[in-house]
């Protein structure tokens, strides 16, 4: 997972937005890009530094930075279900939305042009 093998570069260069699993995006990331935006999860501060060096302009994660990393949505959902203390089949989408508001959980948006770790 730590090795980056630039592959499929033309698709990275053609895209304005790269969205998906970060491990996959990272695995084939070209050395230099031109201001693309990444929408993903499970990123760390070290990932942000690397993405900035490679020319990414912004990273958006569906979960906020928590202690230097964004966790997967499934981890946040598991925490929310535990906090609600009810069987999952008794939890509605409105319950999740209400808890997101209560906990003030918002997507992470990192402008890498201004980022310094």
N, C-alpha and C positions, 0 to 999 in steps of 0.2 A: 504494500500500500504506500510505501514511502518513495518508491521509484517513479519518476515522471518520464514517460516515453512520448515525446511529441508525435502525435499520430492524428490523422483526420484533420490536419491543420486548416485546410481550405474551408471546412465547415465552421470552425471557430472564427476565421477571418471574415466570413460572409455574414455572420450573425451580429446583431446589435445587442441581443440578450441571450445569455447562456443560462438555461434553467435545468435543474435536475440534481441528482445525487452528487454531492461534492467530491466524494472519492473518485467517481468516474470522471467528472470534469477535470479534476486535478491530475489524474493519471495520464491524460493525453494532452494536457495544456501546452500550447506552443510557448516558446521562449519570450516572444514579444507580441502583444496585442495592441489594439488602438482604441482604448476607451470603452470597451464592452462592459455591460452590466451583468452580474451573476445573481441569479435567484436560487437559493439553496438552503442548506442547514448543516449542522455539525461542523462549524468552522471554529478555528482558534485564532488568537492574535498572531501566531506565527504564520498561519495561512494568509491572514490579511497582509502581512509584510511581504510575503512571496507574491501575492496577487498584485500588490501595488508595484513591485519591481517589474512584473510582467506586463504592466500597462492596463490593467483593469481599472475602471473609474469608480465603480460602486458595487457593493455587495449588499443584497437584501436577503435577510433570513426570516422565516416565518416565526421564529422564536427570538426573544431578546438575548443580548449578551449577559451571561451569568457567570461571573468570576473568570472572564477571559475566554469563554467559549459559548457558542449557541448549541443547545442540545436538540436532538431530533424531536420532531413533533410527537412521536409516540411516547417519548419520555415525559414530555409535558402533559400529555393526555393521561398517562399512568399516575402522575402526581395529582392531577385534578380529580381523577376517579377516587383515589385514596382519600383526598381531603373531603370529598362529598360523602363518603361513607355509605354509599348505596350500591346495590348490584347494578352493573353496567346497563342491563336492559331496562332499568328504571330511570336512566339519565337521558334527558332530551337534549337536542341541539341548543335549546334556549338555556338549559342549565349550564352548558359549557360557555355560552356567550356571556351569561351573567357572571360566572366565575372569572372569565378573562377580564371583564370590566372591574370586578371587585379587586383582583390581584394586580390590575393595571399592566397586564401582559400585552405587549405590542410587538409587532415585527421589528427586527433589527435593521437599521439602515446605516451603512458605513460608507461615507464619501471618502474613498481612498486618496483622493487628491489632498485631503486635509488630515489624513490618518498619520499618527505617529504612535508607536508602541512604547 
